[in-house]
Amino acid sequence: MIKRLDWYIIKKFLGTFFLSMVLIMAIAIIFDFQEKYDDFISHKAPIKAIIFDYYLNFIPYYANMFSSMFVFISVIFFTSKMAANSEIIAMHAGGISFHRFLVPYMITAGFLAIISWALILYVIPESNKVRIDFEDKYVGNKYQNWEKNIHRQVRPGMFVYMDSYNVDSENAFRFAIEKFEDGKLISKLTSDYARWDSTKNVWTVYNYFIRDLSGDVEKHIKGARLDTACYLEAKDLKMRDSYVEKMNIVALNEFIETQKLQGTDNIEKLMIEKHQRWALPFSTFILTLLGVCLSNKKKRGGTVINIVIGTTLCFTYILLLQVSTTFTLNLGFSPFISVWMPNFLYAIIAFFLYKKATI
């Protein structure tokens, strides 16, 4: 049963959390606006679009991204103030154990984690669609595909190859389609180049040559132009890495399976994105416990020294998260291990601090 003292701590936790979020996001918006001001002017971005399409969707994305940091700093700040005012000493003197003292913290952390999970899995991807479309139109540089020797398995036994792809003209050069059955080549189409026809949703191939090996006798077919569908669209070849941020968790899982089928080389990045959507909200519990254990007792220097220590640990956590994901991209580590490694390490630190605090 939640008691009056629990509500007192919960209100302090949430009040400090949302206040710090508002202040930091206001500073972030000012710096971001200053950085993108020239782009807004040069691309003639409407004021309404800047406010409602960009910054209204900018806030939930970045607020949720750094929510764990806001939680940690908030816990450090208001718990240090309570310790400095001897409130925590009075609680313990009244018979409240450290374990019971943690209950309202964990309740609030659970509340914030659930909100974060809901936002990152379903809500923020929808708002990212509007934000990223705005950036593409008024801020972002034009996308170019520099990939060469593109291979895609679009269906089991069906492969598409192109030497290169031009995003502007939607032309693919040295285009080929191969079909296999039981490991045996039954058909191969090659052409000098192909162009995506968005009205028909097909590739139009030019100067094509088809080898048909499905029968007893090999057949050859030549032609100047042919429309062909191969389950690969132009949009699949010009997708920015940030576009996965538009996908909710269901769409992301489906996209990962499609990319695995096509044999693309960005599977690790996609798996990192997937695991981060689960790991980042979970860190709320770990950083809350760590913050309480660091700041529940009076120290020389009081609140200031606790905030300095907490901020240092928080940025170390973020740095470790960035470094650990490079292990997957460069050294072949499991995406699960790379993403969850900071949580595992900080959970161990929090556990030892918790045991020390209960002694």
N, C-alpha and C positions, 0 to 999 in steps of 0.2 A: 504494500500500500504506500502510495506517494504521500509523504508528509509535508508539513509547512517548510521545514528546512530543505527538503528536496526541491520544492518549488523555488525557494530562494536561490539555490545554486543553479537550477535550470534557467531561471530568468536572467541571472548574471551571465551565464554561458551564452545563451542565445542573443542577449542584448549586445555583449561585447563582440560576438561573432559577426552579427549583421552590421554593427557600426564600423568595425574594421574593414569589412567587405565594401561598404559604401565609400569609405575614405580612399581605400586603395584603388577601387575601380574608377573613382573620379579622377585620380591622378593618372591612371592608365589611359583613360579616354583623352585627357588633355595631351599627353605625350603622343598618342596615336594620331590625334587630329593634327598636331603640329607636324608630324612626319608625313602625313598623307594630304596635307592641305594643297600642295602644288598639284597633285594628281586630281583632286576634286575640282580645282579651278580649270586645269587644262582639259579635262574630259567633260566639263560642264555638268557635274553631278548636281541634280536638284537637291535643295535643302531638305525637302520632305523625305527623299530617298536616303539621304545621309543619316537622318535621325531615326526613321522608322525601319528602313530596310537594313541599314548597316549597324548603327550603334545599339539599337534596341535588341538586335541579335548578337552583337559583340559581347554585351554584358553577361548573358547566361553562359556563353561558351567559355570565356576566360575566368569568370567567377567560379564555375564548377571545376575548371582545370586546376585552379589554385586553392580550392576549398579546403584541402587538407592543411595547407600552410596557414590559412585563416583560422582554422580550428586550433592548430598548435599554438599560434601566437596568442589567440584569445584565451586559451586555457592558462598559458604561462602568465598572462597579464593579470587576469582577475583573481587567479588563485594566489599569486604573489601578493596582491593587495590584501586579500583575506588573511594571509599569513602575517603580513606586516602589521595588520590591525589586531592581531592576536585572536581572530575569529576562529581559526582552525584549532588553536590551543583550547579555546573554550568548548568547542564541539567535542574534542577528545576527552576533556575533563568531565563533560556531561555523559560520558559512557559510549560515545559513538566511535566505533573502531575504524581503522583506515579502510578496511574492506567495505563497511557500510557507507563510509564517506564517499567512496567511488561510485555508488549506485546511481545518483542523479547525473553524474558525468557520463556514465555508460548509456543511460537512457537517452540523454541528449545526443550523444555520438551516434546511437542507433537511429534516432529520428533524422539526423542530418545525412547519415549514410544512405538511408532508404530514399530520401529526396534526391540525393546525388545519383543513385543507381537509376531511378526513374527518369531523371533528366538526361543522363548520358546514354541510356539505352534507347529511349524513344522520343523525348521532347527536343533535345538539342540537335539531333540530326535533321529534324524538320526546319528548325530555325537556321541551321547552317546552310541549307539550300538557298535561302534568301540572301544570307550574308556573303556566301561564296559567289553567287551569281552577280551580286553588286560589285564585288572585288574584280571579277573577270571583266565587267563592263566598264568600270570607272577607275580601277586601281591597277589590277594585275597586268603583267606583261603578256603579250600574245603567246599562247602555248605553241611550242614546236616539238615535234617528235624526232629525236635524233637517233632513235633505235635503228639498227641495221640487221639484216638477215633475220627477219621476224618469222618465227614459227609458232603456230597455234594448232592445238588439237581441239577442234570445235565440237566434235562428236566422237564417240568411240569409233576408231578406224577411219576417221576423216581428218585430214591435215591441210592447213593453209600455209603457204609460204609466200613471202614477198621480200625483195631485196631491200626496199626502203619505202617509206610512206610520206607523202606531202600533205600536211594538215590543211593548208589553205585551199588547194585544188582538190583535195580528197582523191588523189591519184596514188596508186600502188604500182611500183615498177618491178618487172620480172615476177609476175604474179603466177602462182601455181596452186592447184588443188589436187590432192592425192586421196584415193579411197582404197581401203584394205578390207579384206574379209579373211578371217582365220590366218592372219599374218601374211597374206598374199596380196600383192598389188593387183587391183582389178581395173583401175581407171586413173589416168593422170591428165590433167589439163594444164597447159603452160601458155603464157601469153606475154607479149612485150610489156604491156601495162594494163591496168584496170582502173576504172573510175566508179566511185560510189554514186548510185542513183537514189537520192533520198525520197523521190516520189514513189518509186517502185520497191524501195528497200532491197535492192539487188546490186551486185557488182556487174558492170558492163565491161567485158574483156575485149581487147583489140588484138588482132593478128594472132589468133589463138590456134593451138594445135592439141588435139585430144588423142590419147592412146587408149583404146578400149580393149582390155585383156580379159573380159568376163567370159567370153566364149572360147571355142576351140581355136578359132583363128583370130589373130590380133587385127583390130581395125584402126584405121587412121582417119581422122576428120580434121579438116582445116577450114578456117573462115576468117572474115575480117572483123566481125563483131558478134557478140553473143551475151545475153543476159543470164546470169547464174546466181543462185542463192547458196550460201555456204555457212549459214548460222554465225557469221561474223559481220558486225556492223562497224561503220566508220567511227562511231563514238567509242567503241572498245579500244581504238588505237590512239585516241587523243584524250585519255583520262588522266588528269593530274593526280598526284598522290593525295592531295587534300580532298579529292572528291569522295573518298571513302568516309569522310566526316559527315557526308550527307545521308549516309545509310544508317537506318536503325539496326538493332542487333539481328533481326530476322533477315533483312536484306544483306547485311554484311556476311552472315553465314552462307547464304546462297551464292554471293559473289565469290567467296573463298573457294567454294566447291567448283564453280565455273572456272576460276583461274587455275585451280589444280588440274582440271581436265585439259585446259588449254596449254598447260606446261609453262606458264609465265614465270619470270624470275622475281616477282614481287610477293611471293607467298609469305616470306618471313615478315615483311612489313605489315601485311594484313593480319597475320597472327598476333603480332605485337599490339596492333590497334585493338584487336578483339580482347586480348587478355588485360590490357590497360583499362578497358571499360569496366572490368570487374575488380581489378586490383586497387585502383585509385580510391574508390569509395571505401573499400575495406580498410585502407590506411587510416581512416578517421578514428577507428577504435584504437589502433596502435599509438598514434600520435597523441590522442587524448590521454591515454594511460601514461605515456612518457612525460607529457606536460605536467600532469598532476604530481607524479613522483619527483620531478625536478624542482617544483615550486611550492610544495605544501609546507615547507619549514622556513623559518626566518633565516636569512643569510645577510652577511655584511654586504652592503650595496643594495639590498632589498630588490625591488621590482626591476630596476635597471639592469642589474647583473643577470637576473633570470631571463629577461627579454633578450639580452645579448647572447646568452648561451642557447636559448630556444631558437632564435633566428639563425644562429650558426648551424645548429643541428638540422633545422628545417631545410636550409639551402644545401647542406651536405646530403640530405635525403634526395632532393631534386637532382643534384649532380650525380649521385649514385644511380638514380633511375635512368638518366641519360646515358651514362657510361655503360651500364649493364646491357642496355638494348643494342649497343654497338657490338657486344659480344656475339649476338645472334647474327647481325648483318655481316660481320667481318670474320668471325671465328666459327660460325656454325653452331652456336649454343642453341638449346631449346628455347623458343620464344617464351614458354611458360616459366622456365627457370629465370630467364633474364628479367622479365617483367616483375615477377614476384620476389626476386632476390632482395631488393631493399626492404620489403615488408618482413621477410623472414629475419633479416639481420636486425632491424629495428625492433621486431617483436622479442628477440632474444635480449636486447639491451633493456627494453621496457620490463621484461620479466625479472631480470636481476635487480633493477631499480625498485620494482614492486616488492620483491622479497626483502630487500634492504629496508624499505619504508615500513614494512610490517613487523620488523624485529623490535 
